[in-house]
Amino acid sequence: MSPEPQKIKAKERDEFRELLLSRRTLLAGDVSNMSDNALKKSTVSNGGELSKVPYHMADVGTENFEHEFTLGLIENEEEELREIDEALRRIEAGTFGTCETCEKPIPKARLKA
């Protein structure tokens, strides 16, 4: 049987905060870039065409797939941002590292994951 997980110390909490803030900054930049690119592509394909050459149906399908795929990535990363914000809120409240359901300490390896 593995040893019982212990509550995290203030130094460890600060390390987790820094990791979360770093990840948040990276994701926020990714989401912003993907949103800008998806919006630009959407504008071009919705009448802002730079050329009079008609689109081939396969090209339109590929563009639609890429647009939907990008929107899915944005949605996933926005969900991760919400989870990071919630973890940061728990750090500030002093409850980070404790399971919200059973109120037992969460193993540090799981927190790092």
C-alpha positions in Angstrom: 0.0 0.0 0.0 1.4 3.4 -0.9 1.9 6.1 1.7 -0.9 8.7 2.3 -0.3 11.9 0.2 0.6 15.0 2.2 -0.6 18.5 1.9 1.6 20.7 -0.3 3.9 23.3 1.3 4.0 27.0 0.6 7.1 26.7 -1.6 5.6 23.9 -3.6 2.4 25.9 -4.0 4.5 28.8 -5.4 6.1 26.4 -7.8 2.7 25.1 -9.0 1.5 28.8 -9.4 4.5 29.6 -11.6 4.0 26.5 -13.7 0.3 27.3 -14.1 1.0 30.9 -15.0 3.6 29.9 -17.6 1.2 27.4 -19.2 -1.6 30.0 -19.1 0.5 32.6 -20.9 1.4 30.0 -23.6 -2.2 28.9 -24.1 -3.6 32.4 -24.2 -1.1 33.3 -27.0 -2.1 30.1 -28.9 -5.8 30.8 -28.5 -5.4 34.4 -29.6 -3.3 33.4 -32.7 -5.7 30.6 -33.7 -8.7 32.9 -33.2 -7.1 35.6 -35.4 -6.2 33.1 -38.1 -9.7 31.5 -38.1 -11.3 34.9 -38.3 -9.1 36.0 -41.2 -9.8 32.7 -43.1 -13.5 33.1 -42.4 -13.5 36.6 -43.7 -11.7 35.7 -46.9 -13.9 32.7 -47.7 -17.1 34.7 -46.9 -16.8 37.2 -49.7 -13.5 39.0 -49.0 -11.8 37.0 -51.8 -8.6 38.4 -53.2 -8.9 36.5 -56.5 -11.7 36.0 -59.0 -10.7 32.4 -59.4 -13.6 30.2 -58.1 -13.0 27.7 -55.4 -13.1 24.0 -56.2 -15.6 22.1 -54.0 -12.7 20.0 -52.6 -10.9 23.2 -51.5 -14.0 24.5 -49.8 -14.4 21.2 -48.0 -10.8 21.2 -46.9 -11.0 24.8 -45.7 -14.2 24.0 -43.8 -12.5 21.0 -42.1 -9.5 23.0 -41.2 -11.7 25.8 -39.8 -13.8 23.3 -37.7 -10.6 21.6 -36.5 -9.1 25.0 -35.4 -12.3 25.9 -33.6 -12.1 22.5 -31.8 -8.5 23.2 -30.7 -9.5 26.7 -29.5 -12.4 25.2 -27.5 -10.0 22.6 -25.9 -7.4 25.2 -25.0 -10.1 27.6 -23.6 -11.3 24.8 -21.4 -7.7 24.2 -20.2 -7.4 28.0 -19.5 -10.6 27.8 -17.4 -9.1 24.9 -15.4 -5.9 26.8 -14.9 -7.8 29.8 -13.7 -9.7 27.6 -11.3 -6.5 26.0 -10.0 -5.0 29.5 -9.5 -8.1 30.5 -7.6 -7.7 27.4 -5.3 -4.0 28.3 -4.8 -5.1 31.8 -3.6 -7.8 30.3 -1.4 -5.4 27.8 0.1 -7.3 24.7 -1.1 -5.0 23.7 -4.0 -3.9 20.1 -3.6 -7.0 19.0 -1.8 -9.7 16.9 -3.6 -12.9 18.9 -3.8 -15.0 15.7 -3.5 -13.3 13.7 -0.7 -11.2 16.5 0.8 -8.1 14.3 0.9 -4.7 15.5 -0.3 -4.0 14.9 -4.0 -0.6 13.2 -4.7 2.0 15.6 -6.0 2.7 13.5 -9.1 -1.0 13.9 -10.1 -0.9 17.7 -9.5 2.2 17.9 -11.7 0.4 16.0 -14.5 
